[in-house]
């Protein structure tokens, strides 16, 4: 492997190589960590587009890739191969990027992780982002030039927090335009949640003077001081998609936010006396919706270009895969999922996910 590769790209390449090696092992696919199986996929399942399962335990058939570059966005960390999603998510990103430039003067979006080609658990970095309905957006604006692949791997994150203080926004970095960017993201009807650091949520509660009807969608969570995380609803007609509980009424500037500024969320769990070590459990294919087996086994399109989104002013003209032989197995998997029920998962990001 070339010695000049950036560290982040080197780590991703090694992880992918490990996943490919695991696929060749004699261990049954159902017993391997699902993150290795899905992390090894380079192209989506050539099937009718549909998410299966929940945001934190599922997969997606027929995902499309957002182009690495658009007039108002650039995708980052390309070696991770996580710019895949449901066409509704990709269309929203395009529309949001255009609105952000034309309405608030944001130069353009830098896109973090969306999902893997077939969704599913990731080799590193996230608990969610599994069904193509989540997307990370950097707080760093798009630069005035088209970045090289190397620049996209190496550009550092910029935290919006004053790290010398507890949960405090840095006034030198946090701006009114960034506040407007977050609130614009939350304003779209299809957006269910926008995850930010608790300090950023508190700052919005204290300073936002515009329409506060979407403020309740802005949810505090660990990390998320260098980027924010957009989550959209299960698309209409996506029977296999398990929705998250609705956001509570109100603006969220209440006791639920105050809790983040107590010791409880940050306290280390107290070890139980005489507790035996617990063997880590890795999610396997059998833990996912049955339809995900068909998604994983499906044929791929001929190339990435064939499965790349072709939007036009927010109107999706993304490739829609035709129903075929693969969908017979998918239908059987969906029937089994309906019979046994999908697992009850709380779909929230893990603390400080890697971008």
C-alpha distance (Angstrom), angle and dihedral (degrees) to the residues before:
residue distance angle dihedral
X1 . . .
X2 3.84 . .
X3 3.79 112.6 .
X4 3.80 92.9 -142.0
X5 3.81 95.6 66.8
X6 3.84 113.8 120.1
X7 3.81 112.7 -104.0
X8 3.83 94.5 -113.6
X9 3.79 91.4 51.1
X10 3.80 91.4 45.1
X11 3.81 91.1 53.5
X12 3.79 91.8 49.0
X13 3.82 92.1 47.6
X14 3.79 91.2 50.7
X15 3.80 91.0 48.3
X16 3.80 91.1 50.8
X17 3.80 91.2 48.2
X18 3.79 89.8 51.3
X19 3.80 90.6 50.5
X20 3.81 91.9 51.0
X21 3.79 90.6 49.2
X22 3.78 89.7 50.9
X23 3.79 91.2 52.9
X24 3.79 88.8 58.0
X25 3.80 93.2 52.2
X26 3.81 120.4 104.4
X27 3.82 92.2 -119.1
X28 3.81 110.7 114.5
X29 3.80 114.3 -102.7
X30 3.80 90.8 -122.8
X31 3.82 90.0 60.9
X32 3.80 98.8 46.6
X33 3.79 121.9 90.9
X34 3.79 105.6 -87.3
X35 3.80 90.3 -137.1
X36 3.80 89.3 67.4
X37 3.80 93.4 49.3
X38 3.80 95.1 47.9
X39 3.80 94.2 36.0
X40 3.80 89.9 59.7
X41 3.81 94.1 57.8
X42 3.80 113.3 102.9
X43 3.82 98.3 -179.5
X44 3.82 134.4 36.5
X45 3.78 128.8 -101.5
X46 3.80 110.5 -87.8
X47 3.78 93.6 -128.0
X48 3.78 140.2 108.7
X49 3.80 107.7 -65.3
X50 3.79 112.7 -98.4
X51 3.81 137.8 136.8
X52 3.81 118.1 -132.9
X53 3.78 126.0 -158.2
X54 3.78 128.2 -5.6
X55 3.77 132.8 -38.8
X56 3.81 90.0 -97.1
X57 3.80 100.4 36.2
X58 3.76 117.1 33.4
X59 3.79 147.4 61.1
X60 3.80 140.7 -124.1
X61 3.79 132.6 -122.5
X62 3.79 120.6 -152.0
X63 3.81 97.5 13.8
X64 3.80 119.1 175.5
X65 3.79 129.1 -146.7
X66 3.76 123.8 -124.7
X67 3.82 109.8 -130.3
X68 3.78 112.7 -100.1
X69 3.81 89.0 -119.3
X70 3.77 134.3 32.2
X71 3.80 133.7 165.1
X72 3.80 90.0 -94.4
X73 3.81 105.2 24.1
X74 3.79 145.0 44.8
X75 3.80 124.4 -161.5
X76 3.80 116.1 -129.5
X77 3.82 134.8 -149.0
X78 3.80 92.2 22.3
X79 3.81 93.0 -179.5
X80 3.81 88.8 70.4
X81 3.83 91.5 65.1
X82 3.80 92.3 -146.2
X83 3.80 102.6 132.2
X84 3.80 93.4 104.6
X85 3.77 125.6 111.8
X86 3.76 149.9 136.2
X87 3.83 110.8 -58.3
X88 3.82 88.4 -116.9
X89 3.81 90.1 58.5
X90 3.79 93.3 46.2
X91 3.81 91.8 47.6
X92 3.80 90.3 51.0
X93 3.80 91.9 51.7
X94 3.80 90.4 52.4
X95 3.80 92.5 48.2
X96 3.81 92.9 44.7
X97 3.80 92.1 50.5
X98 3.80 91.0 51.8
X99 3.81 93.7 45.8
X100 3.80 91.8 47.6
X101 3.79 91.6 56.1
X102 3.80 98.4 41.4
X103 3.82 98.5 40.2
X104 3.81 106.5 33.1
X105 3.80 103.9 15.7
X106 3.82 97.4 -113.3
X107 3.84 106.3 161.3
X108 3.79 94.5 -136.4
X109 3.79 142.2 -59.0
X110 3.78 126.5 -84.0
X111 3.79 105.4 -148.5
X112 3.78 122.2 -143.1
X113 3.79 125.4 -176.8
X114 3.79 121.1 -23.1
X115 3.80 105.3 162.9
X116 3.78 143.1 -56.3
X117 3.82 119.0 -91.8
X118 3.81 91.5 -92.4
X119 3.78 96.8 19.8
X120 3.77 114.9 -133.2
X121 3.80 129.5 124.3
X122 3.80 115.5 -26.9
X123 3.78 129.4 -128.1
X124 3.80 88.7 -122.4
X125 3.76 143.4 -10.2
X126 3.80 111.2 37.5
X127 3.77 144.9 50.8
X128 3.80 92.1 -165.1
X129 3.85 129.8 37.1
X130 3.83 88.3 88.3
X131 3.82 103.0 124.2
X132 3.81 103.2 41.2
X133 3.81 95.1 -104.5
X134 3.83 99.5 103.4
X135 3.80 128.8 76.0
X136 3.80 134.4 179.1
X137 3.81 119.4 -141.8
X138 3.79 120.9 -166.5
X139 3.79 120.5 -126.9
X140 3.82 85.5 -138.4
X141 3.82 110.8 93.8
X142 3.79 121.7 -126.5
X143 3.83 110.9 -90.0
X144 3.79 123.1 -120.4
X145 3.80 93.5 -103.0
X146 3.78 137.2 55.5
X147 3.79 105.3 -97.9
X148 3.78 123.3 -134.0
X149 3.79 120.4 -121.8
X150 3.81 89.0 -104.3
X151 3.81 92.0 53.2
X152 3.80 90.7 50.8
X153 3.80 90.3 54.4
X154 3.80 95.5 46.1
X155 3.81 105.1 38.0
X156 3.82 105.7 114.8
X157 3.77 124.5 -130.6
X158 3.79 120.6 -110.2
X159 3.78 117.3 -141.0
X160 3.78 119.0 -143.9
X161 3.81 90.7 -148.9
X162 3.78 133.7 92.8
X163 3.80 97.7 -124.5
X164 3.81 91.7 -162.2
X165 3.81 89.5 68.7
X166 3.79 135.9 51.0
X167 3.82 113.3 -95.3
X168 3.78 95.5 -27.4
X169 3.79 127.3 146.9
X170 3.80 114.4 -126.1
X171 3.84 106.2 -122.7
X172 3.81 89.9 -155.9
X173 3.81 90.4 64.6
X174 3.77 107.6 24.2
X175 3.79 110.2 82.2
X176 3.78 138.9 180.0
X177 3.80 88.5 -111.2
X178 3.80 91.2 57.8
X179 3.80 89.2 49.7
X180 3.80 89.5 52.0
X181 3.81 90.1 48.5
X182 3.81 92.6 55.8
X183 3.79 93.0 44.6
X184 3.80 91.6 48.0
X185 3.81 89.6 53.9
X186 3.80 90.1 51.7
X187 3.81 92.6 48.3
X188 3.81 97.1 70.5
X189 3.83 111.8 101.2
X190 3.80 93.3 -133.7
X191 3.82 92.2 54.6
X192 3.79 111.5 96.3
X193 3.80 100.6 178.5
X194 3.79 141.6 3.0
X195 3.81 112.1 -158.9
X196 3.81 118.7 -148.6
X197 3.78 137.4 159.4
X198 3.83 113.5 -79.1
X199 3.82 90.2 -115.9
X200 3.81 90.3 57.0
X201 3.80 91.9 48.3
X202 3.81 89.4 50.4
X203 3.79 90.9 49.8
X204 3.79 90.8 51.8
X205 3.80 90.9 48.7
X206 3.80 90.1 52.9
X207 3.78 100.3 42.0
X208 3.81 112.0 23.7
X209 3.80 108.8 112.5
X210 3.79 99.9 170.3
X211 3.79 129.9 80.8
X212 3.81 105.8 -34.5
X213 3.80 96.6 -169.2
X214 3.82 91.9 103.3
X215 3.81 95.7 41.9
X216 3.80 91.2 92.9
X217 3.81 89.2 63.8
X218 3.81 89.5 61.6
X219 3.80 102.1 90.5
X220 3.82 128.1 -167.8
X221 3.79 117.7 -126.4
X222 3.79 139.7 156.0
X223 3.80 116.7 -74.0
X224 3.80 114.0 -4.0
X225 3.79 94.1 124.7
X226 3.82 93.2 119.8
X227 3.80 97.4 41.1
X228 3.78 140.0 9.6
X229 3.78 126.3 -127.7
X230 3.80 123.0 -133.8
X231 3.81 119.5 -157.7
X232 3.79 122.7 -173.4
X233 3.79 129.0 -159.1
X234 3.77 123.9 -96.9
X235 3.82 104.0 -80.9
X236 3.78 117.0 -107.2
X237 3.79 111.2 -88.3
X238 3.83 94.4 18.3
X239 3.80 95.2 130.6
X240 3.80 94.1 175.4
X241 3.81 94.6 54.4
X242 3.80 115.6 100.5
X243 3.82 111.0 -146.6
X244 3.77 125.3 -140.8
X245 3.80 120.4 -119.3
X246 3.79 112.2 -83.8
X247 3.78 119.5 -95.3
X248 3.83 110.7 -96.5
X249 3.82 115.4 -104.5
X250 3.79 118.8 -93.7
X251 3.78 134.3 45.1
X252 3.81 96.2 -68.1
X253 3.81 92.3 -120.8
X254 3.78 91.6 124.8
X255 3.79 143.6 86.7
X256 3.81 90.9 -48.1
X257 3.81 88.7 63.6
X258 3.81 94.1 41.0
X259 3.82 88.6 57.8
X260 3.80 90.1 68.9
X261 3.80 89.4 61.7
X262 3.80 93.6 57.4
X263 3.81 126.6 83.6
X264 3.79 94.6 -106.3
X265 3.85 100.6 81.9
X266 3.81 91.5 49.1
X267 3.81 101.2 40.9
X268 3.78 117.0 112.5
X269 3.81 113.2 -118.7
X270 3.77 111.6 -98.5
X271 3.81 111.6 -119.3
X272 3.77 113.4 -116.0
X273 3.76 115.9 -120.1
X274 3.81 113.3 -101.9
X275 3.81 90.3 -0.8
X276 3.79 113.6 161.7
X277 3.81 118.7 -129.2
X278 3.78 111.5 -92.3
X279 3.77 116.4 -134.3
X280 3.82 110.0 -127.5
X281 3.79 114.1 -108.1
X282 3.77 117.1 -143.3
X283 3.78 117.4 -158.4
X284 3.79 109.3 -110.4
X285 3.78 131.9 -163.8
X286 3.80 89.8 -97.4
X287 3.83 89.3 59.6
X288 3.81 91.1 59.4
X289 3.81 127.6 75.5
X290 3.80 110.7 -72.0
X291 3.80 89.9 -117.7
X292 3.81 88.6 67.6
X293 3.81 90.5 70.7
X294 3.81 89.0 61.8
X295 3.81 90.9 44.4
X296 3.79 91.0 52.8
X297 3.82 93.1 46.7
X298 3.81 95.9 45.5
X299 3.78 124.9 113.9
X300 3.80 118.0 -102.8
X301 3.79 129.7 -126.8
X302 3.78 114.3 -97.4
X303 3.80 93.3 -102.2
X304 3.78 144.8 -6.6
X305 3.80 89.0 -102.9
X306 3.80 90.2 60.8
X307 3.80 90.2 57.4
X308 3.80 98.5 41.0
X309 3.79 118.9 117.4
X310 3.78 115.9 -107.4
X311 3.77 105.2 -163.3
X312 3.76 128.8 173.9
X313 3.76 118.2 -162.0
X314 3.79 92.9 -32.1
X315 3.82 94.9 -46.8
X316 3.76 109.5 120.8
X317 3.77 116.3 -128.2
X318 3.78 91.4 162.6
X319 3.75 118.2 149.6
X320 3.80 109.7 -87.1
X321 3.78 111.0 -154.9
X322 3.78 115.6 -133.0
X323 3.77 120.9 -121.7
X324 3.77 111.2 -97.1
X325 3.76 145.2 151.2
X326 3.80 92.3 -54.1
X327 3.79 90.5 61.8
X328 3.80 92.1 63.5
X329 3.80 89.6 66.4
X330 3.77 89.4 43.4
X331 3.80 92.2 54.2
X332 3.79 90.2 51.7
X333 3.79 90.3 50.4
X334 3.80 91.6 49.9
X335 3.79 90.7 51.5
X336 3.80 90.5 53.3
X337 3.81 91.0 48.2
X338 3.79 90.7 51.8
X339 3.78 90.7 50.5
X340 3.80 97.9 49.7
X341 3.81 99.8 28.1
X342 3.79 126.7 -124.6
X343 3.81 119.4 -83.4
X344 3.80 116.6 -90.4
X345 3.79 104.2 -114.8
X346 3.78 128.8 169.7
X347 3.83 99.6 -133.6
X348 3.79 104.7 -148.3
X349 3.80 128.9 130.9
X350 3.78 119.5 -99.9
X351 3.82 119.3 -110.7
X352 3.80 112.2 -69.4
X353 3.80 99.7 -14.0
X354 3.78 118.4 -152.3
X355 3.80 107.9 -105.4
